[in-house]
Amino acid sequence: MMLLLASYFFYGMWDWRFLFLIILSTTIDYLCGLKIGHCQNEQAKKKTFLFISIVSNLLILGFFKYANFFIGNLIFFLESIGIQANLNTLNIILPVGISFYTFQSMSYTIDVYRGELKPTKKYFDFALYVAFFPQLVAGPIERAKRLLPQISFERKVQFDDFTLGCRLILWGLFKKVVVADGLALYVDPVFQNVQYHSSFTFVVATFFFAFQIYCDFSGYSNIAIGLARMMGIRLMQNFRLPYMASNIRDFWSRWHISLSTWLRDYLYIPLGGSRFGYLKTCRNIMITMLLGGLWHGANWTFVFWGALHGGYVIIDHLRGKAGKVQGNVIGVVTTFLLVLVSWIFFRANNLSEALFIVKSIFNPNISFFVGAWTIVAQGFLSIVFIYLMEARVKDVEYCDVLSFRSATMQWIFSYLLIFGIIFFGVGSGEQFIYFQF
Amino acid sequence: MRKNTFKILLFILIFFALDLCVDRILSQWSKKTNSIYTKFLHKEPEVVFLGDSKLRSSINPKVLKENFGISSYNASFYGTGMIYASGMQAITLEHYKPKVFVLQSMTTLTDRGAMNALTPFLNNPKVYKLLDIYPYYVALRHRLLKSSKYNWMLLTMVKRLFVDYDLFYGYVPRYGAQKVDRTSKKEIPRGAMLDFGAAFHDYEIPMDQLKVEQMILDFVDESRAYGVKVVIVAQPMLYGPVDDSYYVFKRIAEEKGVLFLDYTKKSNRVTALKEKHFNDPIHLNHQGAKIFSQIMGEEIKKIIMGQE
């Protein structure tokens, strides 16, 4: 109960009005879960309650996140065919973390429907599962079968859990305020003023953005996982050195794991997965990736980003069938380059700017925007540092970079990270990129 | 349980001990590498230039020395405002009395470089008071973590090991002419290439207009109390409107009877400066600096001789 109140307080501090929304979503899914559990032998009723749960969640998500996108595009479409549309976009505030908690809540009712999970009778436990503050606003998107039992049973905080939590938080904080926010100092001016920059600058800015978004998001995940672990709750790993992936499917098994497995289990497989022939597999991959792109935000750049990754995965699928999947350095480099190209679309303000950047990159120009050399130098050095630190522990759970055999080494590196944050941390209060999703 | 509690307490204790040690070491290092400390204050130049990056790249003290026999130091620092100028005034007057302070008409809206530039001088009570203007969390962090005031200073300090800033008495030349938009061949709008607002993090703070005005008034009064003349200079610019601070400085200069040297496009005072003399719309390049230093040298010579 304490944790639930803390979670609601934390969320309410952003905007208390949206507490009602999260409580509404929680209550609907809790009741639907119970009803589905009660009518195990009545398939039609089960389906009805599942339908209510999914539709209500999607309606909430659709209204708050996509209404303006669809209205805007409808107006554009009607006007392009000569019809004067008398429509206005709505003044809607996007609730923080809505994509995360609706997906998490929805997975519960689907699991109950599938018989993989027994519905909980404890409302407050379920409410905490939906609103658990460390991962409420940017994941990892937890599954009920993993998180609910941990909430329901009595926990005892262990010293080892506590210290592991502290280590993860420290590493996450370092990645966020030193690396991600440091790189943003270069990336933001370039992507905000694309018309004044040229090829080499875009290459560096895109390279920096790839690590900015990785450190921003995985840094948040580290903090969330660490915070939960300090309280004795184990959250799932969300990243596993994604830029060391040897092919694009490998990348998706390492990047935002909680979302990619969610999309796989609740969208790709129900669509048929790879069971019904080549063409349908390609269709299912593309639908999954397109919706995965759209999940990130109501903008065509995200849709294109999803489509690009869909294309990559399909090609990879074909190559896999032909036994041509690279598992070596060439594969890692190629995958990284492909992902870099996709980040241009993810980061650009709109599609035309993204295309301008792509065109500029292929139109070489030696002029390079430095701005402040300390920012560029810190950017490159910090990327090398995080790479070396994480590659060292690639097989350790959660990439706990401070897991040394010697306690002295652990302390030395902990102090190094703390002083790194003090000396090189950006304290401008940049919010996490994934909060907007 | 006891053992674990002891471990945590020991970790915290060592951290604070390290923090103190690191602060002491960096404090010594920054004084050694800080050009203002090592060169300027000990050489006691007659004229001290105080401004931001615009003045920093446009006044070459070597020209003043060679052509007019005036010793000067360009103590301008990028991204600064009146906090920095007031702090430097206090630091200078603590050491010696220059003949003239040349104060640039700087932005009165924000200040983002003062903390970095003035960090080595925090033991000066006035500087300490000036920096207290920062938000509570910055002040709290500084009190709690002594070494936190070196945030982003460390890289600059490392850079100073390799780059001699005093080569030109504080002046930092810029090379190359103004850039143009590659696609439309238009001039780059002011601010587009300079959008590094966040680079100085939480040290970039919006300024209270009334407080800034009071700072300018105090600057003039305190300088006069020490017998130091003050000149306010509005920098040449290639195009674009002058910002609000121009009018604030101009008004105060009129009120206090301070010489206001207006070199903005508005005044049409500098005809010798052409587009090729600008590195960007608001910064002169090294050729422009040579011309502008000559112009300023003539004015300062008159001031020192008591003709103005």
Interface residues (C-beta under 8 A of the other chain):
Chain A: F159 A184 L185 D188 P189 Q192 N193 Q195 Y196 S198 N365 F369 G371 A372 W373 T374 I375 A377 Q378 W411 S414 Y415 I418 F419 I422 F423 F424 G425 V426 G427 S428 G429 E430
Chain B: N4 F11 I14 F15 L18 V22 V138 L145 S147 S148 Y150 N151 W152 M153 L154 L155 T156 K159 D181 R182 T183 S184 I188 A192 M193 D195 F196 A198 A199 H201 D202 E204
